[in-house]
C-alpha cells in the first residue's frame, strides 16, 4: 500500500497566514515562511498553501515564491490562476502543483493546458461541498456560498476529461471546526475516479487521522486548524504529526 | 539544465541547502564545463522532448553524456533518458534503452502515484550510493520500462506493481522520485550523488 498522506494546508491572504471556520471569520495566525520551515522541520512530506483572497486579485509572485524556496518538500498552490503565464510563473518558482476550485468551473481549458504541458500530477481540483439535510452532496462556490449547477459526479467526469491529477473534497461546514471529517463526498466519488482523492475539513485529533488512513481508496487528508491551534478556541501552535 | 519545463527552483534550492554550487543554464559552454548535470523533472514527455530540441540542448546533452561525467535525471528527466514514451510521440535521449509506460490504477494505487514510497536498491548499488535506501517523494503517472534489466539499480512499489525507481548505466543515473523534495532524506541522497562526482 502507498503511504497515506497527511497534508498541512495553510491559508493566506494579504496579511499573512489566516485561519477561520467554514471559509469565513479569518484571523491572522502567523508568517508563511516560518510556518513552512517549521512544518518541514517536523517532517511534513508535502504542504498546500491556499489563497483565500476573495475575488482572485493579482498574485504577488515574488512574495509567494520566497515562501516556497524554504521548503524541502512539495508545495501545492491552491487558488484561482488566471492565465497560462501565471501557471508558468508558479510552477517555475518552486510549486509542484496548482489546485483550482472556482477556476475549475470558470476556466477548465486553463487546467487542461496546464495538465498537457506539465503533466496531470501538476494539477488538482478542490471540490467544496455541503451536505443537505437529506444527505445529498451539493457543490458550492466557496466565495459566494451558492450551490453550483453541476453535481459532484458530473464535475468528476469533467475532471477526468481535462486530465486533472488529483481530487480534493472539502466540506465547507466542517472546515475549521475540528469536529471530525465527513466522508459523504468521498463515498460518491470512490470507485468512479482513477486519480488520488484527498478529503479535508474537520480533522480534530489523531483518531480522525487514523480512521482516515484506514479508509480504502482514500489517498490522504488535508489538515488546517489541528496543526495550527493548541486546541479549538486556543492559541496558535504550529505542528505536524504523521500517523 | 533548463529546458523550459521542470522545477528548476526546487533543484537549485536543494543544492544550496547541501552547500553545492549550481547554475541553471541551457548554454552549451556552461553545460559542457560543468562537473555534473541534472535533468530536472515535472512535465509531460513530448513538451519536454520538443524543448530539448528547440532550446538547442539535445545534442549538447548527448555530448556531455559521452564525456563520462555524471548525469542525474529526476522524474521526467529520468524518463527522457529512454528511447521513447507511451505518453508521446517524440524521441527521448536514448541514454538507456527502454520506454515509459503508464501506471495502472487500482483502488489501493491511484494514478498519478503521489507521496512517499520506499526505494529498495540492489545490494551492489547500495554500496555505491547507500543514501538511496529510504523513503522518497514520488509524483508520476508513467514509469520506466528498461530493456536491459542490468541497469536497474533500485525498485519501488505502486500498489502491487513493482517498478524501476532508479537506473544506472555508466555515468548516467536516473531516479523516478524527487530527491529535491524529499526532505532530509532527499538532501542526503543528493550529497551522496555529489560524492560520486
Interface residues (C-beta under 8 A of the other chain):
Chain A: X1 X2 X3 X4 X5 X40 X43 X45 X46 X65 X68 X69 X70 X71 X72 X73 X74 X91 X92 X93 X94 X96 X97 X116 X117 X118 X119 X120 X121 X122 X165 X166 X190 X191 X194 X195 X196 X197 X216 X217 X219 X220
Chain B: X5 X7 X8 X9 X10 X13 X14 X17 X42 X43 X44 X47 X76 X105 X107 X108 X109 X110 X111 X112 X113 X114 X115 X116 X117 X135 X137 X139 X140 X141 X158 X159 X178 X180 X181 X182 X183 X184 X186 X187
